[in-house]
Amino acid sequence: MFARNWPIILIVFMLLLSGCGKAGTPPTLTPVILAETPLLTSSPTLPPTLSPLIPEITATPQPTATINPISLSFSLIQDQVILQQESFIALDLNDFLHMRNTTAEGMTWSAVGSEHITASISDGVLIAHPLEPAWYGSETVQVEACEPTGTCATQDIIYSVLDEADYSGVRVTYVGNSGFLITVGEKKVLIDAFFEGFPPGYMLPEYVQTPLLNAEPPFDDVDLILATHNHADHFSAAMVRQHMQNNPNAIFISTTQAASQLEDFGDRVIAADPTRVETVTVDANGIQVEAIYLSHGVPTNGAEEVFNNAYIVTINQIKAFHTGDISALSSVLPYNLSDMDIDFAFIPHFYLQNSASRAILNAEIGADYLFPIHYEYTEPAFNLAVVKFNYPEAIVFYSELDSWIMPLPEN
């Protein structure tokens, strides 16, 4: 048998020797996800009764921001802006440092302050504050991280204190996960801020929950509460109920699936159920809301679809767009959002970890500022370094109640 087949065996052997299976140069790793990232996955702690409502996906491998494995560098760190008498947030610089050849414990850190701002670093956490409470202006703080090998990276961060007279009146405060407080002048809107999550996973910290439920600063005098859909990481009827009892001015808008749980509040609760062909417009406490249907995904097992409302919110001519949970960024295409002069847009973070999304973000949404959302409960997990590498202009938050102040338009 072997004698009859030896010519064939010899040919195969010669082909292998000729380099038919020769390994090529390993591909260069880039911090870009080339394909559109799909839906959110259910949390492993998600109650079984809810899991059919969130479609399953195949996870996209999470890239790293490695370009040259022997160098050390920072991702872009967002400039810090506060009003007088406020405090800068503490920054964990480890979140921005990549291409390390050592552990964070092996790094040495230094910070150089400025004339009016002092800065110090402990275990990679940068703390800065103005030397004089009444001072305002902008100055640069430089930070440096060094490996034991002597390789170092530096980063400049601009710290600004605004004079109250220069404040635009527009502020976005991170509440948690996909939840935000938008303040424009005297008007306040909460979006997806009331949620219990999926215990024992992420939940709102107590220092956020207490003022949120009791309608205390910064959550006092809220005019409008929006929930994009009836999932536990975006909406809790019990939490909304407690806030509305403590804030008789607030109006709540969501899908019927969520709004029906608060019907006893009468006309303070509004159900908005847009379709693929028709949006729903509501005026609530002087705030204009347009609800549009963006699918969270249609279950294939016969379960009821959990409808997701995206919102275009107009407050004193400032326009904000919040997607909620969407199965594809391209689902925004029919709505001509780029014609609406959107000031800032809240987009699921995994689309900002994907440079292929830029065409839609720029041409079809066209917001002046981008905010990644859904910091928790997703696969891939939120990766600050990759988001800032692909979208250095994105506004990120480092902790709950961290705020961003919208700059005044340039003259």
Secondary structure, 3 states (H helix, E strand, C coil): CHHHHHHHHHHHHHHHHCCCCCCCCCCCCCCCCCCCCCCCCCCCCCCCCCHHHCCCCCCCCCCCCCCCCCCCEECCCCCEEEECCCCCCCEEHHHCEECCCCCHHHCEEEEECCCCEEEEEECCEEEEEECCCCCCEEEEEEEEEECCCCCEEEEEEEEEEECHHHCCCEEEEEEECCEEEEEECCEEEEECCCCCCCCCCCCCCHHHHHHHHHCCCCCCCCCEEECCCCCCCCCCHHHHHHHHHHCCCCEEEECHHHHHHHHHHHHHEEECCCCCCCCEEEEECCEEEEEEECCCCCCCCCCCCCCCEEEEEEECCEEEEECCCCCCHHHHHHHCHHHHCCCEEEEEHHHHCCHHHHHHHHHHHCCCEEEEECCCCCCCCCCHHHHHHHCCCCCCCCCCCCEEECCCCCC
